Amino acid sequence: MSLLPPLTKLPIRTASKGFYKGFSRDVTISAKFIIGALVIWAVAFPDQAGGVLNQFNAFILGNFASWYIWVVSAFVVVCLGLALWPTAGKMKLGQDHEVPEFSNFSWFSMMFGAGIGVGMLTWAVAEPVYHFGNNPEVIQGLATGGTADNIRNAYKWSFLHWGLGAWACYALAGLSLAFFSYRRNLPLTIRSSLTPLFGKALSGPLGHVIDIVAVVATILGVAQTLGFGVEQFVAGLSRIGVGDWLTNEEGTASSMGIIVAIVVIMSASTLSALSGVGKGIKWLSNINMVLSIALLAFFLVFGSTWFGLSALVVGIWDYLIALPGMMVTVWQADGTETGDALSGWQGAWSVFYWAWWIAFAPFVGLFLARISRGRSIREFVLGAMIVPSLMCFVWFTWAGGTAIDLELTGGANGIISSAPDGDKIFAMTEFMLSPTLGWLMAVMIVVLLMTYLVTSADSAVLIVNTINAAGDEGPKARPHIIFWGVALGAVVAALLLVGGIKAIQTAMVIGALPFSMVMLLMCFALVKAIYRDGMRQRQGIATVVPTTGS
């Protein structure tokens, strides 16, 4: 059978002059309108916005919970299958002679910092402590919450949410974008990853809709991360003595604390974004990786070292053994106390996390593609899935393990478990250290959190502009970098002030749904393209398009 060469041209109409010069007006203006309308609605009609968002959230959890569970399982299977597939694994994301632009250390630093780094400072302590108290085994009466027999279950479920499933979402999006941009020379934007299915039709309205969905999902996904980060940042500032006005009587961030934190974070991130990936983001990523290693070393040396090591080894074993079942099991509310509790737990944890990672995928995926040119598909998939997963596991077992051990045998007596999620790591280090050393550790954690938040926010702003500019990363985007920095901060502030972190979670789960469908199409498109390229190579048909000057 004779095959045609692959599609290598996907023209996307962009403005030739004016404020939107170089940008797709269809995508940019539509995305700005949607995000702007969300902010205005949340601020002008807070009660109505909260009610409608909650209704949508209940509908999605009631009708699409199984969809989120199964679609992420499919992403894991596809990614691992591509790494093991000989034809796919050896293909380079770029020209055959290209080498990676960034060293492995910088690559892992940027990947980890943009993808999940902020979450480590909140959830590496908070999530194991929570699952130590309650998880599906406890709900079913198979374990007792808060006792030693529930430690392994706590890590099994924590690893599920921060392991291969999370990074498969990122790896799939990044691999699709890198493959079609660097091998086909197509625009570095979401629509290019679907060309094997829809071809040149993606130059028009269909492609615009796909990119708009990606931009909205990105803003809402990053808003979720920043929402958690802002609350923790405020908690840290309060711990180091900036002022009582940062928090309210419940110990959570006050309105003024939220506004100040967002202004500081988004101002710094916008300045970093203006400097580009190779400068500001790269240096910030390296700094926060060094600080992360220093903080992790503290837990390794002064925390519950052997407890953490045991939890890591046994936890990984339990996770891998239970992974197939955990990835596909869907609990439905059936009117019984146990069934309803299991369904509620899964909606609040697994479904929420899968929606979060999917909403984050266009941002992290495009960012991973941008920093991964010259790597093979096998190197990319294994590097983007296994190494960050192991880093998350180490954090969860030594930081979270220290918290559990202190609650069990170290005399913490609820000091850590009763603290708000964002404040748990500060409560733990304060309990472990003298007042002076505890203060110094809190300062370091605040600085580390700041670098993670800035890295995530500035990366997101650059990615949104790249999608809006039809894949062009040129400096013409500077005015729009400032706009999206302000817009992202406004989304976080509006939703936090209106309904707290729950409002951001709800908006994010809703925004992730349409993009999850786009990602499933990416799976089919990528497998089809690689299979066809294998056939083309056997027939002597070129599958890599030379770039200008190569």
C-alpha positions in Angstrom: 0.0 0.0 0.0 1.4 3.4 -1.0 1.2 6.1 1.7 1.1 9.8 1.2 3.6 12.0 3.1 2.3 13.3 6.4 0.6 16.7 6.7 3.3 19.3 7.3 1.4 22.6 6.9 -1.4 23.8 9.1 -1.9 27.5 8.4 -3.6 29.4 11.3 -4.8 32.9 10.5 -3.2 35.6 12.7 -3.6 39.3 12.7 -1.0 41.2 10.6 -1.2 44.5 12.4 -2.6 46.2 15.5 -2.6 45.1 19.2 -3.2 41.5 18.2 -0.5 41.3 15.5 0.8 37.8 15.4 -2.1 36.4 17.4 -5.2 34.5 16.4 -8.0 36.9 17.2 -10.5 34.0 17.2 -8.7 32.2 19.9 -7.3 35.1 21.9 -10.4 37.3 22.1 -12.7 34.3 22.8 -10.6 33.0 25.6 -10.3 36.5 27.1 -14.0 36.9 26.9 -14.7 33.6 28.7 -12.2 34.2 31.5 -13.2 37.9 31.9 -16.9 36.9 32.0 -16.1 34.3 34.7 -14.3 36.9 36.9 -17.0 39.6 36.5 -19.8 37.0 37.2 -18.1 35.8 40.3 -17.5 39.3 41.6 -20.8 40.9 40.6 -23.1 37.9 41.4 -21.3 35.8 44.0 -24.3 33.9 45.4 -25.6 33.1 41.9 -22.1 32.1 40.7 -21.6 29.8 43.7 -25.0 28.2 43.3 -24.6 27.5 39.5 -21.0 26.2 39.9 -22.1 23.8 42.6 -25.0 22.5 40.5 -22.6 21.9 37.6 -20.2 20.2 39.9 -22.9 17.9 41.3 -24.0 17.0 37.7 -20.4 16.2 36.6 -19.7 14.1 39.7 -22.9 12.3 39.3 -22.6 11.6 35.6 -18.9 11.8 34.6 -17.0 10.4 37.6 -16.5 7.1 35.8 -15.3 8.9 32.7 -12.5 10.7 34.6 -11.4 7.4 36.2 -11.3 5.4 33.0 -9.9 8.1 30.7 -6.9 8.6 33.0 -6.4 4.8 33.0 -6.3 4.9 29.2 -3.7 7.7 29.3 -1.4 5.5 31.5 -1.8 2.5 29.2 -1.1 4.5 26.0 2.0 6.3 27.4 3.6 3.0 28.7 2.7 1.3 25.5 4.4 4.0 23.4 7.6 3.7 25.5 7.7 -0.1 25.0 6.7 0.0 21.3 10.0 -0.4 19.4 8.8 1.7 16.4 7.7 4.6 18.7 10.3 4.4 21.4 13.4 5.2 19.3 11.8 8.1 17.4 13.3 11.5 18.3 11.2 14.5 19.1 13.0 16.6 16.4 15.6 16.0 13.7 17.5 12.7 13.9 20.8 14.6 14.7 19.4 16.9 17.4 20.5 16.7 21.0 18.5 18.1 24.0 18.7 21.8 24.6 18.7 21.5 28.4 20.8 19.2 30.7 19.0 16.4 32.6 19.1 18.4 35.8 17.6 21.5 34.3 15.0 19.4 32.4 13.9 17.6 35.6 13.9 20.8 37.6 11.7 22.7 35.1 9.5 19.6 34.6 9.0 19.1 38.3 8.7 22.7 39.3 6.0 23.5 36.6 4.2 20.2 36.9 3.7 19.5 40.6 6.3 21.3 42.7 3.8 23.7 44.4 1.6 20.7 45.5 4.5 19.1 47.3 4.6 21.8 49.9 0.9 21.4 50.7 0.0 17.8 50.0 3.2 15.9 50.8 2.3 16.4 54.5 -1.4 17.0 54.3 -2.5 14.1 52.1 -0.8 11.2 53.8 -2.0 12.6 57.2 -5.6 12.8 55.8 -5.6 9.2 54.3 -4.0 8.0 57.5 -7.3 9.0 59.1 -9.7 8.0 56.4 -9.6 6.1 53.1 -11.6 3.5 51.2 -10.3 0.7 53.5 -11.4 2.6 56.6 -14.8 3.3 55.0 -15.3 -0.4 54.3 -14.2 -1.4 57.8 -11.0 -3.1 56.6 -8.7 -0.8 58.6 -8.9 1.6 61.5 -8.2 5.2 60.9 -5.4 6.9 62.8 -3.7 3.6 63.8 -0.6 1.8 62.6 -2.5 -0.7 60.5 -3.7 2.1 58.2 -0.3 3.5 57.3 0.2 1.3 54.2 -3.3 2.3 52.9 -2.5 6.0 53.4 0.5 5.7 51.1 -1.2 3.5 48.5 -3.9 6.1 47.9 -1.5 9.1 48.1 0.7 7.5 45.5 -2.3 6.8 43.2 -3.0 10.5 43.0 0.6 11.8 42.5 2.1 8.9 40.6 1.8 7.5 37.1 -1.7 8.7 36.5 -0.8 12.4 37.1 2.3 12.3 35.0 0.7 10.3 32.2 -1.7 13.2 31.6 1.3 15.6 31.3 3.4 13.1 29.2 0.6 12.4 26.7 -0.1 16.1 26.1 3.6 17.0 25.9 4.5 14.1 23.6 1.6 14.8 21.2 2.7 18.5 20.9 6.4 17.8 20.6 5.9 15.0 18.0 3.8 17.0 15.6 5.7 20.3 16.1 9.3 19.0 16.0 8.8 16.2 13.5 6.1 17.7 11.3 7.1 21.3 11.8 3.5 22.1 12.7 2.6 25.0 15.0 3.4 24.4 18.7 -0.3 24.5 19.7 -2.9 22.0 20.9 -4.8 21.6 17.6 -1.6 20.4 15.8 -1.8 17.1 17.9 -5.1 16.2 16.2 -4.0 16.5 12.5 -4.0 12.8 11.8 -7.7 12.8 12.6 -9.0 16.1 11.2 -6.3 17.3 8.8 -6.5 20.7 7.4 -9.9 21.3 8.9 -8.0 22.3 12.1 -7.0 25.6 10.4 -10.6 26.8 10.8 -13.3 27.0 13.5 -12.7 23.4 14.8 -9.1 24.2 15.6 -10.0 27.5 17.2 -12.5 25.7 19.5 -9.8 23.2 20.6 -7.3 25.9 21.4 -9.9 28.0 23.3 -10.8 24.9 25.4 -7.1 24.4 26.1 -6.5 28.0 27.2 -9.6 28.0 29.5 -8.6 24.7 31.0 -5.0 26.0 31.5 -6.1 29.1 33.3 -8.5 27.2 35.6 -6.0 24.4 36.3 -3.2 26.8 37.2 -5.7 28.8 39.2 -6.3 25.7 41.3 -2.6 25.3 42.0 -2.2 29.0 42.8 -5.3 28.9 45.0 -3.7 26.2 47.2 -0.4 28.0 47.0 -1.8 31.4 48.0 -3.4 30.0 51.1 -0.2 28.3 52.1 1.9 31.4 51.3 -0.3 33.4 53.6 0.0 30.8 56.3 3.8 30.9 56.0 3.9 34.7 56.1 1.8 34.6 59.2 4.1 32.0 60.8 7.2 34.2 60.3 5.4 37.2 61.8 4.4 39.4 58.9 1.1 40.3 60.6 -2.1 38.9 62.1 -4.1 40.7 59.4 -3.1 38.0 57.0 -5.5 35.4 58.5 -9.0 35.4 59.9 -10.3 33.9 63.2 -10.5 30.4 61.6 -6.8 30.5 60.8 -7.4 30.7 57.0 -6.3 33.5 54.7 -8.1 36.8 55.1 -9.3 38.8 52.1 -6.5 41.2 52.5 -4.0 38.4 52.8 -5.3 36.8 49.6 -5.0 40.1 47.7 -1.5 40.9 48.9 -0.2 37.4 48.2 -1.7 37.4 44.7 -0.2 40.8 43.9 3.2 39.8 45.1 3.2 36.4 43.3 1.7 37.6 40.0 4.0 40.7 39.8 7.1 38.5 40.2 5.8 35.8 37.8 4.9 38.4 35.1 8.4 39.8 35.3 9.9 36.3 35.0 7.7 35.4 32.1 8.9 38.5 30.2 12.4 37.1 30.4 11.4 33.9 28.7 12.0 30.1 29.4 15.7 30.1 28.9 16.4 32.8 31.5 13.9 33.6 34.3 12.0 30.3 34.3 15.2 28.1 34.0 17.0 29.9 36.8 13.9 29.9 39.1 13.4 26.2 38.5 17.0 25.5 39.4 16.8 27.6 42.5 13.6 25.9 43.7 15.1 22.4 43.0 18.1 23.2 45.1 15.9 24.5 48.0 13.6 21.5 47.6 16.6 19.2 47.9 17.7 21.1 51.0 14.3 20.8 52.6 14.0 17.2 51.7 17.5 16.6 53.2 16.2 18.1 56.4 13.4 15.5 56.6 15.8 12.7 55.6 18.3 13.6 58.4 16.2 15.0 61.2 12.8 13.5 60.4 11.6 10.0 60.7 14.3 8.5 58.5 13.6 4.8 58.9 9.9 5.3 59.0 10.1 7.2 55.7 12.4 4.6 54.1 10.1 1.8 55.1 7.0 3.7 53.9 8.7 4.4 50.5 9.7 0.8 49.8 6.5 -0.8 51.1 4.4 2.0 49.7 5.7 1.6 46.1 5.2 -2.2 46.3 1.6 -1.8 47.6 0.9 0.9 45.0 2.2 -1.1 42.0 0.3 -4.3 43.1 -2.9 -2.4 43.7 -2.6 0.0 40.7 -4.7 -1.9 38.1 -7.6 -2.2 40.5 -7.3 1.4 41.9 -7.2 2.9 38.4 -10.4 1.3 37.1 -12.6 0.9 40.2 -15.6 3.2 40.3 -17.8 3.5 43.3 -21.4 4.5 42.8 -23.7 6.0 45.4 -26.3 3.3 46.1 -28.2 4.6 49.0 -26.2 2.7 51.6 -23.9 4.4 54.1 -20.8 2.6 52.8 -21.6 3.0 49.1 -22.4 6.7 49.5 -19.3 7.3 51.5 -17.1 5.5 49.0 -18.6 7.5 46.1 -18.2 10.8 48.0 -14.6 10.0 48.9 -13.7 9.1 45.3 -15.4 12.3 44.0 -13.6 14.5 46.5 -10.2 12.8 45.9 -9.6 10.7 42.8 -12.1 12.5 40.4 -10.9 15.9 41.7 -7.3 15.0 41.1 -7.8 13.5 37.6 -9.7 16.7 36.6 -6.9 18.8 38.1 -4.2 17.0 36.2 -6.2 17.1 32.9 -6.8 20.8 33.3 -3.1 21.3 34.0 -2.1 19.1 31.0 -2.2 21.7 28.2 0.0 24.0 30.3 2.5 21.4 31.5 2.3 19.4 28.3 3.2 22.4 26.1 5.9 23.4 28.5 7.3 19.9 28.5 7.3 19.9 24.7 9.1 23.2 24.7 11.9 21.9 26.9 12.2 18.4 25.5 13.2 18.8 21.8 15.9 16.3 20.8 14.8 13.5 23.2 13.5 10.2 22.1 9.9 9.2 22.7 11.0 6.5 25.2 13.3 8.9 27.0 10.6 11.5 27.2 7.8 9.2 28.4 9.9 7.4 31.0 11.6 10.6 32.1 8.3 12.5 32.4 6.5 9.7 34.2 8.8 7.7 36.4 11.4 10.2 37.7 8.8 12.9 38.8 6.6 10.1 40.3 9.5 8.8 42.4 10.3 12.4 43.5 6.7 12.7 44.7 6.8 9.4 46.5 10.0 10.4 48.3 8.4 13.7 49.4 5.3 12.0 50.6 7.1 9.3 52.6 9.7 11.4 54.3 7.7 14.7 54.8 4.3 13.1 55.3 5.8 10.1 57.0 7.5 12.3 59.6 4.1 13.9 60.3 2.4 10.5 60.8 5.2 9.2 63.0 5.1 12.4 65.1 1.3 12.0 65.5 1.7 8.3 66.3 4.7 8.2 68.6 6.3 11.6 68.7 3.9 13.4 71.0 2.4 15.8 68.4 -1.1 15.0 69.8 -3.0 16.5 66.9 -0.9 19.7 66.4 -0.2 18.7 62.9 -3.4 16.9 61.9 -5.6 19.6 63.2 -3.8 22.4 61.3 -5.3 23.7 58.0 -3.8 21.8 55.0 -1.5 24.6 53.9 -0.3 25.1 57.4 0.5 21.5 58.3 4.2 21.6 57.1 4.8 24.8 59.1 3.1 23.2 62.2 5.3 20.2 61.8 8.6 22.0 61.5 7.7 24.3 64.3 7.0 21.3 66.5 10.3 19.6 65.5 12.6 22.6 66.0 13.5 25.3 68.5 11.6 28.7 68.0 14.6 30.3 66.2 15.3 27.3 64.0 11.6 26.8 63.4 11.3 30.5 62.2 14.3 30.1 59.9 12.8 26.9 58.4 9.5 28.7 57.9 11.3 31.5 56.0 13.0 28.9 53.7 9.7 27.2 53.0 8.1 30.5 52.2 10.9 31.4 49.8 10.6 27.9 48.2 6.9 28.2 47.9 7.3 31.6 46.3 9.7 30.3 43.6 7.3 27.4 42.9 4.3 29.7 42.6 6.2 32.1 40.4 7.5 29.3 38.2 4.0 27.8 37.7 2.4 31.1 37.0 5.0 32.5 34.6 5.2 29.3 32.7 1.4 29.2 32.4 1.3 32.8 31.0 3.9 32.0 28.4 2.1 28.8 27.4 -1.3 30.6 27.0 0.4 33.2 24.8 2.0 30.5 22.7 -1.4 28.9 22.1 -3.0 32.2 21.3 -0.2 33.1 18.9 -0.7 29.9 16.9 2.4 28.3 18.4 4.8 31.3 18.0 6.9 32.1 21.1 8.3 35.4 19.8 8.8 38.5 21.9 5.7 40.2 20.3 3.7 38.6 23.1 5.0 41.0 25.8 1.8 43.1 26.2 -0.3 40.0 26.3 2.0 38.4 28.9 1.1 41.3 31.2 -2.6 40.9 30.4 -2.7 37.1 31.2 -0.7 37.6 34.3 -3.3 40.1 35.6 -6.1 37.8 34.3 -4.8 34.8 36.1 -4.4 36.7 39.3 -7.9 38.0 39.0 -9.4 34.6 38.5 -7.7 33.3 41.6 -8.6 36.3 43.7 -12.3 36.4 42.5 -13.0 32.8 43.1 -11.1 32.6 46.4 -12.9 35.7 47.7 -16.3 34.5 46.5 -16.3 30.9 47.5 -12.9 30.0 48.8 -10.8 27.1 47.4 -14.0 25.1 46.8 -15.1 27.6 44.1 -11.8 27.2 42.2 -12.1 23.4 42.5 -15.6 23.4 41.0 -14.7 25.7 38.1 -11.6 23.6 37.4 -13.5 20.3 37.3 -16.0 21.8 34.9 -13.3 23.3 32.7 -11.3 20.0 32.6 -14.2 17.9 31.1 -14.1 19.2 27.5 -10.3 19.0 27.4 -10.4 15.4 28.7 -12.2 14.6 25.4 -9.5 16.4 23.4 -6.8 14.4 25.2 -8.6 11.1 24.4 -8.5 12.1 20.7 -4.8 12.9 21.1 -4.2 9.2 22.0 -5.8 8.0 18.8 -4.1 10.6 16.7 -0.6 9.9 18.1 -0.8 6.1 17.8 -2.1 6.5 14.2 0.7 8.9 13.3 3.4 6.7 14.7 2.0 3.6 13.1 1.8 5.4 9.7 5.4 6.8 10.1 6.7 3.3 10.7 5.1 2.2 7.5 6.4 5.3 5.7 10.0 4.6 6.9 9.8 1.1 5.5 8.7 2.6 2.1 11.5 5.2 2.2 9.1 8.2 2.7 10.4 11.0 4.8 8.6 11.4 8.2 10.7 14.3 9.6 10.4 17.7 8.0 13.7 19.6 8.0 13.5 23.0 9.8 14.9 26.2 8.3 18.6 26.2 8.6 19.0 22.6 9.7 
